[in-house]
């Protein structure tokens, strides 16, 4: 005799085409995030292009393609970006998509208030013996979408690792299931790390002490920073996105999470993404605990974590210390994500540090990323009142508690030598008299 959840699951098991048929014209669909997007469900939905009109598709960071952003789907589907990525930013630049300003910690508050939610497409594991499923690699806003959407459809993928925390939910919370196994997208570690990134990472690592709790993302600099901590002890992780570098430092005994103020013994994050080896490692691993972004990214929660060290990146920083991290001129390149959440939370924490990293130049050394003022059209991501440390390959600028003149001198000192004279001249001619 079947358990009640087994009966429920079998009765709600449908095909991808049947799932797609439940989306109506004018609906707003909240779509899965990062490495957990349910591609089989989206592929079936796109086949209904000619019969659907004005279906909104909203999500944040993605490592997948975004076919619905192609002009051929205009009028049928419209992307609502919470964070631009390589596959979808051009649609927003060309007016075929919308962009919403929102910290990741507050995305769930949009649902049903500022952002309608009619349906949610997510991905999950098969049910366990107790009738629970895990959302696996994505908890961030996807758990809230499951809780709030009138209709939730899950792609059940046997390759999805079982991850503990807010990701674990009763199967009965999901309306329909589509069984479709597919390989999960990977976020590979870089094969080669540039000398510039190595130098930035060394500077960042010099700011990290034994027992600190880190926000550590993915990419050459975060991974290299972690690799440079081999002689550190009792590092903790409270982050938005955890990846392969965290696994490597756990195995080396560097990350123990033993000195965390909150959630000791746990790697706490809202998103996971990395290599296949990493996915095998986190599967059924109680060290990893996924929480909704309203917890991981809340500045109030982060501020309670003693010795919190947050690392983020930037496109450019001006001589006042204003950080532009999501726009290139008038164009939205990415989004704020959790940067401001962690920057503010870490700055408020006892013994906390917030660090912004960037190479000193762009475009093969022809453009300085330390600038007198932001590029025309670019909006400030992090205000000059929020910033503590700015790091380039040329050093560390400690801006906290500094005067405007002191800040400018600190930033010019870590700019590329080819641009320091021009920065000094512009500051002297146009800015110094006003400070």
C-alpha positions in Angstrom: 0.0 0.0 0.0 1.3 3.4 -1.0 2.0 6.2 1.5 -0.2 9.3 1.2 2.8 11.3 -0.3 3.5 8.5 -2.9 -0.2 8.6 -4.0 0.0 12.4 -4.2 3.2 12.2 -6.2 1.9 9.7 -8.7 -1.4 11.6 -9.2 0.5 14.8 -9.9 3.2 13.4 -12.2 2.7 14.9 -15.7 4.7 15.5 -18.9 6.6 18.7 -19.6 4.1 19.5 -22.3 1.2 19.2 -19.8 3.1 21.4 -17.4 3.6 24.1 -20.1 -0.1 24.0 -20.9 -0.9 25.3 -17.4 0.7 28.6 -18.1 -1.7 31.2 -19.5 -1.2 34.4 -21.5 -0.5 37.3 -19.2 1.0 35.1 -16.4 4.1 36.0 -14.5 6.3 33.0 -14.2 9.0 32.9 -11.5 11.8 30.8 -12.9 14.5 28.8 -11.1 17.9 30.3 -10.3 21.6 29.9 -11.2 22.6 26.2 -11.7 19.1 24.9 -10.8 17.0 26.2 -13.7 14.5 23.6 -15.0 15.4 23.6 -18.7 13.0 20.8 -19.7 10.0 22.8 -18.5 11.2 26.0 -20.3 11.8 24.1 -23.5 8.2 22.8 -23.4 6.9 26.3 -22.7 8.8 27.9 -25.6 7.0 25.5 -28.0 3.8 27.4 -27.2 5.2 30.6 -28.6 2.5 31.0 -31.2 -0.4 30.6 -28.7 0.9 32.6 -25.7 1.1 36.4 -25.4 2.8 38.5 -22.8 4.0 35.8 -20.5 6.5 37.3 -18.1 9.6 35.2 -17.0 11.4 36.6 -14.0 14.6 35.3 -12.5 18.1 36.4 -11.4 21.6 35.0 -12.0 21.9 32.3 -14.7 24.6 30.2 -16.2 22.3 28.9 -18.9 21.2 30.3 -22.2 18.0 32.4 -22.3 16.3 31.5 -25.6 13.1 33.4 -24.7 15.2 36.6 -24.9 15.6 36.0 -28.7 13.7 38.5 -30.8 11.7 35.7 -32.3 9.9 35.3 -29.0 9.0 39.0 -28.7 5.3 39.4 -27.9 5.0 35.9 -26.5 7.5 36.1 -23.6 9.1 39.0 -21.9 12.1 38.6 -19.5 12.0 40.5 -16.2 15.6 40.6 -15.0 16.5 40.6 -11.3 20.2 40.3 -12.3 21.6 40.5 -15.8 23.9 37.8 -17.1 25.7 37.1 -20.4 22.7 35.3 -22.0 20.0 37.9 -21.3 21.6 41.4 -20.8 21.4 42.3 -24.6 17.6 41.8 -24.5 17.4 44.4 -21.7 19.8 46.7 -23.5 17.6 46.6 -26.6 14.3 47.2 -24.8 13.0 43.7 -25.1 13.3 43.0 -21.3 12.7 44.8 -18.0 15.1 45.3 -15.1 14.1 45.5 -11.5 16.4 47.1 -8.9 16.4 44.8 -5.8 18.8 43.5 -3.2 18.8 39.7 -3.2 17.8 39.8 0.4 14.5 41.4 -0.6 13.5 39.5 -3.8 10.9 37.4 -2.0 9.2 40.6 -0.7 8.5 41.5 -4.3 6.3 38.5 -5.0 2.7 39.3 -5.1 3.3 42.9 -4.2 5.5 44.6 -6.8 6.0 41.6 -9.0 2.9 39.4 -9.7 3.4 35.7 -9.3 1.1 33.3 -11.1 3.4 30.3 -11.4 6.8 29.0 -10.4 9.0 26.6 -12.3 11.7 25.0 -10.1 13.9 21.9 -10.0 14.2 19.4 -7.2 15.4 15.9 -6.2 13.1 12.9 -6.3 11.2 12.4 -3.0 13.0 10.7 -0.1 11.4 7.9 1.9 9.6 10.5 4.1 8.0 12.2 1.1 10.3 15.3 1.1 12.2 16.8 -1.8 15.2 19.1 -1.8 15.5 22.1 -4.1 19.2 21.3 -4.2 21.4 24.0 -5.6 19.0 26.9 -5.3 17.1 28.2 -2.2 17.6 32.0 -2.5 14.2 33.2 -3.8 13.0 29.8 -5.1 11.8 28.5 -1.8 9.7 31.7 -1.4 8.3 31.2 -4.9 7.2 27.6 -4.0 5.5 29.0 -0.8 3.8 31.9 -2.5 3.0 30.8 -6.1 -0.6 29.7 -6.8 0.9 27.1 -9.1 4.3 25.4 -8.6 5.7 22.9 -11.1 9.0 21.1 -10.3 11.3 19.3 -12.7 12.5 16.2 -10.8 16.1 15.5 -11.7 18.0 12.6 -10.2 21.2 14.4 -10.7 20.2 17.2 -8.3 22.2 16.8 -5.0 20.2 16.6 -1.8 21.1 19.7 0.2 19.7 20.4 3.7 18.1 23.5 5.1 15.2 25.6 3.7 15.5 23.6 0.5 13.8 20.5 2.0 10.1 20.6 1.7 7.2 18.2 1.6 6.3 17.0 -1.8 2.7 18.1 -1.2 3.8 21.7 -1.4 4.4 21.2 -5.1 1.4 21.1 -7.4 2.9 19.1 -10.3 6.0 17.1 -11.1 7.8 16.4 -14.3 10.5 13.8 -14.3 13.3 14.9 -16.6 17.0 14.1 -15.8 19.6 16.3 -17.2 23.2 17.2 -16.4 23.5 20.2 -14.1 25.5 23.2 -15.4 28.9 23.6 -13.9 30.8 26.6 -12.8 34.4 25.5 -13.5 37.4 26.8 -11.6 39.8 28.8 -13.9 42.6 26.8 -15.4 44.9 29.8 -15.4 44.9 32.7 -13.0 46.4 36.0 -14.2 49.2 37.7 -12.3 46.8 40.6 -11.7 44.2 38.3 -10.1 46.9 36.6 -8.0 48.1 39.9 -6.7 44.6 41.1 -5.9 44.0 37.8 -4.1 47.2 38.1 -2.0 46.2 41.6 -0.9 42.7 40.4 0.1 44.1 37.4 1.9 46.3 39.7 4.0 43.1 41.2 5.5 41.7 37.8 6.6 42.5 36.5 10.1 42.1 33.1 11.8 38.5 32.6 12.9 37.0 35.0 10.3 33.7 34.2 8.6 33.8 34.8 4.9 31.5 35.7 2.1 33.2 33.8 -0.8 31.8 33.7 -4.3 33.1 32.2 -7.5 35.8 33.3 -9.9 39.6 33.6 -10.1 40.0 36.0 -7.2 37.7 34.3 -4.6 39.1 30.9 -5.4 42.6 32.2 -5.2 41.9 34.0 -1.9 40.7 30.7 -0.4 43.7 28.8 -1.7 46.0 31.3 0.0 44.5 30.6 3.4 46.1 27.2 3.8 47.9 28.3 7.0 44.7 29.9 8.5 42.6 28.2 11.1 38.9 27.9 11.8 37.6 29.9 8.9 33.8 30.0 8.6 31.5 30.5 5.6 28.3 32.6 5.5 27.7 33.5 1.9 25.3 34.0 -0.9 27.0 31.5 -3.3 29.3 28.7 -2.3 31.4 26.8 -4.8 34.2 24.3 -5.3 36.9 26.3 -3.5 35.0 26.0 -0.3 35.0 22.2 -0.6 38.8 22.2 -1.1 39.4 24.3 2.0 37.1 22.1 4.1 39.1 19.1 3.0 42.3 20.8 4.0 41.0 21.6 7.4 41.0 25.4 6.9 37.2 25.9 6.9 35.8 24.4 10.1 33.0 26.9 10.8 33.8 26.3 14.5 34.1 30.0 15.5 31.0 31.3 13.7 28.7 33.3 16.0 25.7 32.1 14.0 25.2 28.6 12.7 28.5 27.1 14.0 29.7 24.0 12.2 27.7 24.9 9.0 28.5 26.4 5.6 25.5 28.6 5.2 24.5 29.8 1.7 21.6 30.5 -0.6 23.0 29.2 -3.9 25.5 26.5 -4.8 27.4 26.1 -8.0 30.6 24.4 -9.1 32.1 21.2 -10.6 30.6 17.7 -10.7 33.0 16.8 -8.0 31.6 19.6 -5.8 28.0 18.4 -6.5 28.9 14.9 -5.4 30.5 16.3 -2.2 27.6 18.4 -1.1 25.0 15.6 -1.7 23.6 14.6 1.6 26.4 16.5 3.4 25.1 18.0 6.7 27.9 20.6 6.7 26.1 22.5 4.0 22.9 24.3 5.0 20.9 26.2 2.5 18.8 29.2 3.7 16.6 31.6 1.9 18.3 34.9 0.8 16.1 36.7 3.3 18.3 35.1 5.9 21.7 34.6 4.3 21.7 38.1 2.8 20.0 40.1 5.5 22.3 42.8 6.7 20.8 42.4 10.2 21.8 38.7 10.2 25.2 39.3 8.7 25.9 42.0 11.3 25.5 39.4 14.1 28.3 37.3 12.7 31.5 38.5 14.5 34.6 38.9 12.3 32.5 38.8 9.1 34.6 39.5 6.0 32.7 40.2 2.8 34.5 40.2 -0.6 32.9 41.7 -3.7 33.9 43.1 -7.1 33.5 46.3 -8.9 33.6 47.8 -12.4 35.1 51.1 -11.3 35.6 53.2 -8.1 35.8 57.0 -8.1 38.1 59.2 -6.0 35.3 59.7 -3.4 35.1 56.0 -2.9 31.8 55.5 -4.8 31.6 52.0 -6.3 29.9 51.2 -9.6 29.5 47.4 -9.7 26.5 46.7 -12.0 26.6 49.3 -14.8 28.9 50.2 -17.7 27.8 53.7 -18.6 24.0 53.6 -19.2 23.9 49.8 -19.5 23.0 47.4 -16.8 25.8 44.8 -16.9 24.7 42.6 -14.0 22.8 43.7 -10.8 23.4 44.4 -7.2 22.7 40.8 -6.1 23.9 40.5 -2.5 26.7 43.0 -2.7 25.2 45.8 -0.8 23.6 43.3 1.7 27.0 41.9 2.6 28.9 45.2 2.4 26.6 46.8 5.0 26.2 43.8 7.2 29.9 43.1 7.4 30.6 46.8 8.1 28.2 46.6 11.0 29.6 43.4 12.4 31.9 43.3 15.4 35.4 43.0 13.9 33.8 43.0 10.4 35.4 44.0 7.1 33.9 44.8 3.7 36.3 44.5 0.8 35.8 45.6 -2.9 38.2 44.1 -5.4 39.0 45.2 -8.9 41.9 45.2 -11.4 43.4 48.6 -11.7 42.7 48.7 -15.5 40.4 47.5 -18.2 40.5 47.1 -22.0 44.0 45.6 -21.9 45.4 48.3 -19.7 44.1 51.3 -21.7 41.4 52.4 -19.2 41.8 53.0 -15.5 39.2 51.5 -13.2 40.0 54.1 -10.5 38.4 57.2 -11.9 37.7 60.8 -10.9 34.0 60.3 -11.2 31.7 57.4 -12.4 31.3 57.0 -16.2 28.5 59.0 -17.7 25.2 57.2 -17.1 26.5 54.8 -14.5 24.7 54.7 -11.2 26.5 54.1 -7.9 26.0 50.6 -6.4 27.8 51.2 -3.1 27.8 54.7 -1.6 31.0 56.4 -0.4 29.6 56.1 3.2 29.4 52.3 3.0 32.8 51.4 1.7 35.7 50.2 3.9 38.5 48.6 1.8 39.2 48.9 -1.9 41.8 46.4 -3.3 43.7 46.3 -6.6 46.8 44.5 -7.6 48.8 47.6 -6.4 47.6 47.5 -2.8 44.8 48.1 -0.3 43.1 51.5 0.2 41.6 51.8 3.7 38.8 54.4 3.3 36.9 54.0 6.5 37.0 57.2 8.6 39.2 59.0 6.1 38.7 62.6 4.8 37.9 63.2 1.2 41.6 64.2 0.5 42.9 61.1 2.4 40.5 58.9 0.4 41.7 60.3 -2.9 45.3 59.8 -2.0 44.6 56.2 -0.9 42.8 55.4 -4.1 45.4 57.0 -6.4 48.1 55.0 -4.6 46.5 51.7 -5.7 45.7 52.9 -9.2 47.8 51.7 -12.1 51.0 53.8 -12.3 50.2 54.9 -15.8 47.1 56.8 -14.6 48.2 58.1 -11.2 49.5 61.4 -12.6 46.3 62.1 -14.5 44.2 61.2 -11.4 46.2 63.6 -9.3 45.9 66.4 -11.8 42.1 66.0 -12.2 41.7 65.9 -8.4 43.8 69.0 -7.9 42.1 71.0 -10.7 38.4 70.0 -10.2 37.9 68.4 -6.8 40.4 69.3 -4.2 39.2 72.9 -3.7 35.7 71.6 -2.8 36.8 69.1 -0.1 
